[in-house]
Amino acid sequence: MKHNCKFKRNREMMEKENKTRYSVMLFTYKIMEILKIKNGKKVKGMGIKKGMTVVDYRCGPGIYTEAMAEETGINGRVYAVDIQPMALDRVKKRMKKRGITNVTSKLVRNGKTSIENSCADMVIALDMFHNVSDINGFLCEVKRIIKKDGIFHLEYGHQDRETAMKKVVNSGIWRLIEQDENRILFKVKNF
């Protein structure tokens, strides 16, 4: 199946969140932190290894980014990517406060990041896929930044697994390698 990696014109890759909605999300995450709900547990099961380059796509305030940075270690790198400048400001402050130095923030502009080609061992998209308006553009951007043998880790979020899986597989870009009740793992087809 041939795929077209052109972005839709005049549309953001993902819908912009307004400040109120984003503030509510931050408040929810703050409550999770106060209640000591551990996000590191979720990240530990993802297969991140020391020295890897990982992309936390649509990172929000960085609650998973921090755990990813710990998993990759000082020789690894994490790119915290979001469409919301407020989110990236929050990530930078969070990492500075905790002394974490292996995280770089990247803003998505017109569906693209400034991350170099074929650099990521793993791209992780948690609880965001349901908000993607340009599915093909998003999947092409992930393909652009992931290494030939890299893994695309998708948590399908607020849609059923079958719907999310079909969107990705029908793009013609990705092949399914593993799935469970919380996530779907893909590799690039015919890289």
Backbone torsions as a table, in degrees:
resi	resn	phi	psi	omega
1	MET	NA	128.3	178.7
2	LYS	-82.7	141.6	177.6
3	HIS	-122.9	152.0	-177.6
4	ASN	-111.6	117.5	-177.1
5	CYS	-98.1	36.9	173.7
6	LYS	-95.8	141.3	178.4
7	PHE	-82.1	147.0	175.3
8	LYS	-63.8	136.8	-179.1
9	ARG	-74.6	147.3	174.6
10	ASN	59.1	25.4	176.1
11	ARG	-135.5	138.6	174.2
12	GLU	-72.2	153.4	178.2
13	MET	-61.1	-40.2	178.6
14	MET	-129.1	152.7	-179.9
15	GLU	-65.4	139.6	177.6
16	LYS	-74.1	135.0	175.7
17	GLU	-91.9	140.2	177.2
18	ASN	-79.9	165.8	-174.7
19	LYS	-61.7	-36.1	-179.7
20	THR	-64.5	-48.1	179.6
21	ARG	-61.4	-41.9	179.9
22	TYR	-65.8	-40.5	178.6
23	SER	-62.2	-39.2	177.1
24	VAL	-63.5	-41.9	178.1
25	MET	-61.7	-44.5	178.5
26	LEU	-59.8	-41.7	178.9
27	PHE	-61.1	-42.8	178.5
28	THR	-60.7	-45.2	178.6
29	TYR	-64.1	-36.8	179.0
30	LYS	-63.3	-41.3	177.0
31	ILE	-62.0	-42.0	177.8
32	MET	-58.4	-41.8	179.3
33	GLU	-66.7	-43.0	179.1
34	ILE	-61.7	-41.5	179.2
35	LEU	-78.3	0.5	178.4
36	LYS	59.7	37.6	172.8
37	ILE	-73.3	117.3	-171.8
38	LYS	-84.9	120.5	177.0
39	ASN	-89.3	-18.9	178.7
40	GLY	-62.3	-31.1	179.3
41	LYS	-60.4	-43.9	179.2
42	LYS	-62.5	-42.6	-177.3
43	VAL	-70.1	-36.1	-177.8
44	LYS	-58.5	-29.9	-178.8
45	GLY	-85.9	8.4	-174.6
46	MET	-91.2	-10.1	179.5
47	GLY	86.2	19.1	176.9
48	ILE	-72.0	133.9	-179.8
49	LYS	-118.8	159.1	177.4
50	LYS	-56.5	138.1	177.1
51	GLY	85.9	-5.8	180.0
52	MET	-71.8	158.7	167.5
53	THR	-106.8	121.1	-175.2
54	VAL	-123.9	141.2	175.6
55	VAL	-111.8	121.9	173.6
56	ASP	-94.6	92.8	-173.3
57	TYR	-81.2	123.3	-174.7
58	ARG	66.2	60.1	-169.5
59	CYS	-70.3	-18.7	-175.3
60	GLY	61.1	-140.6	-177.3
61	PRO	-79.8	2.4	172.7
62	GLY	93.2	20.5	-178.3
63	ILE	-66.2	-32.3	175.6
64	TYR	-89.2	-29.4	-179.6
65	THR	-55.9	-43.6	-179.5
66	GLU	-59.1	-47.1	179.5
67	ALA	-65.8	-36.7	177.4
68	MET	-63.8	-40.7	178.8
69	ALA	-62.5	-39.3	177.3
70	GLU	-65.4	-41.5	-179.0
71	GLU	-66.7	-38.0	-178.8
72	THR	-76.3	-22.2	177.8
73	GLY	75.9	-179.3	-174.7
74	ILE	-67.3	-23.5	178.3
75	ASN	-91.3	-1.7	177.8
76	GLY	-96.9	177.7	-179.8
77	ARG	-142.3	141.2	173.9
78	VAL	-124.5	129.0	171.6
79	TYR	-99.2	120.8	175.5
80	ALA	-94.9	114.3	-172.5
81	VAL	-117.2	133.9	176.6
82	ASP	-155.7	162.0	176.2
83	ILE	-89.3	-10.8	-172.7
84	GLN	-107.0	112.4	178.7
85	PRO	-56.7	-34.3	178.3
86	MET	-59.5	-37.9	-179.8
87	ALA	-64.3	-44.9	-177.8
88	LEU	-68.2	-35.0	174.2
89	ASP	-61.3	-42.4	179.4
90	ARG	-64.0	-42.0	178.6
91	VAL	-61.1	-47.4	-179.1
92	LYS	-58.5	-45.3	179.2
93	LYS	-64.1	-43.0	-179.4
94	ARG	-61.3	-46.3	-178.2
95	MET	-68.0	-40.0	178.6
96	LYS	-63.1	-45.1	-179.9
97	LYS	-59.7	-35.1	-176.6
98	ARG	-95.7	0.0	178.0
99	GLY	72.3	25.0	179.7
100	ILE	-90.4	124.0	-172.4
101	THR	-114.5	-1.6	-176.7
102	ASN	-102.1	25.8	179.1
103	VAL	-117.0	131.6	175.8
104	THR	-120.7	128.7	-179.9
105	SER	-89.2	139.4	179.3
106	LYS	-136.7	128.5	178.1
107	LEU	-88.6	136.4	174.4
108	VAL	-82.4	126.1	177.4
109	ARG	-126.8	123.2	-179.5
110	ASN	51.9	40.2	175.8
111	GLY	82.1	1.6	-176.6
112	LYS	-125.2	152.5	173.8
113	THR	-106.4	169.9	175.3
114	SER	-99.3	20.7	176.9
115	ILE	-74.7	138.8	-178.4
116	GLU	-66.0	157.9	-179.8
117	ASN	-62.7	145.1	170.2
118	SER	48.4	46.6	-178.0
119	CYS	-110.2	-18.5	-171.7
120	ALA	-94.0	132.0	172.3
121	ASP	-75.7	-31.3	-178.5
122	MET	-149.3	136.3	171.5
123	VAL	-115.0	125.3	-176.0
124	ILE	-115.8	124.6	178.8
125	ALA	-121.5	103.5	-176.7
126	LEU	-106.4	128.1	171.5
127	ASP	49.5	46.9	-179.8
128	MET	-141.9	-19.0	-170.9
129	PHE	-60.7	-31.7	179.3
130	HIS	-66.4	-18.9	179.4
131	ASN	-93.5	-3.3	-176.4
132	VAL	-76.3	120.8	-179.6
133	SER	-89.6	-30.4	178.4
134	ASP	-112.1	81.9	-176.5
135	ILE	-56.5	-49.5	-177.1
136	ASN	-61.4	-44.0	178.8
137	GLY	-61.2	-44.1	178.2
138	PHE	-61.5	-48.4	-178.0
139	LEU	-65.4	-33.9	176.2
140	CYS	-69.3	-38.2	178.1
141	GLU	-66.2	-40.9	176.5
142	VAL	-62.0	-42.9	178.0
143	LYS	-60.0	-40.3	-177.9
144	ARG	-62.5	-38.5	-173.7
145	ILE	-92.2	-12.1	-175.7
146	ILE	-90.8	145.9	176.8
147	LYS	-68.9	162.3	-178.9
148	LYS	-52.7	-40.9	-178.7
149	ASP	-103.3	16.3	-178.0
150	GLY	-72.4	163.5	-179.1
151	ILE	-115.3	133.7	174.3
152	PHE	-101.1	111.4	-176.7
153	HIS	-101.0	112.2	-176.7
154	LEU	-115.6	123.2	169.1
155	GLU	-98.9	119.6	-167.9
156	TYR	-73.7	-12.2	170.4
157	GLY	67.3	-131.8	-171.7
158	HIS	-90.6	44.2	171.2
159	GLN	-148.2	160.4	-178.0
160	ASP	-73.8	156.4	-175.3
161	ARG	-58.3	-43.4	-177.9
162	GLU	-60.9	-42.6	179.0
163	THR	-62.1	-47.8	180.0
164	ALA	-62.1	-44.6	-177.9
165	MET	-63.3	-42.6	179.3
166	LYS	-62.4	-41.4	179.2
167	LYS	-58.1	-42.8	-177.3
168	VAL	-74.2	-50.0	-177.9
169	VAL	-63.9	-40.1	-179.6
170	ASN	-67.7	-13.3	176.7
171	SER	-67.6	-22.1	-178.0
172	GLY	79.3	2.2	-176.9
173	ILE	-96.3	-34.3	-168.9
174	TRP	-117.9	150.6	172.0
175	ARG	-121.1	140.8	179.9
176	LEU	-70.7	133.8	174.6
177	ILE	-117.8	-25.0	-179.2
178	GLU	-166.2	152.5	174.8
179	GLN	-153.9	153.4	171.0
180	ASP	-145.0	-166.8	-174.6
181	GLU	-69.3	-12.7	-177.6
182	ASN	-116.0	-19.5	-171.4
183	ARG	-150.1	164.0	176.1
184	ILE	-134.1	133.0	179.2
185	LEU	-111.2	137.6	-177.9
186	PHE	-131.4	157.0	168.1
187	LYS	-127.4	156.9	-179.9
188	VAL	-68.7	136.1	174.6
189	LYS	-78.8	142.3	170.4
190	ASN	44.8	47.5	-178.5
191	PHE	-69.2	NA	NA
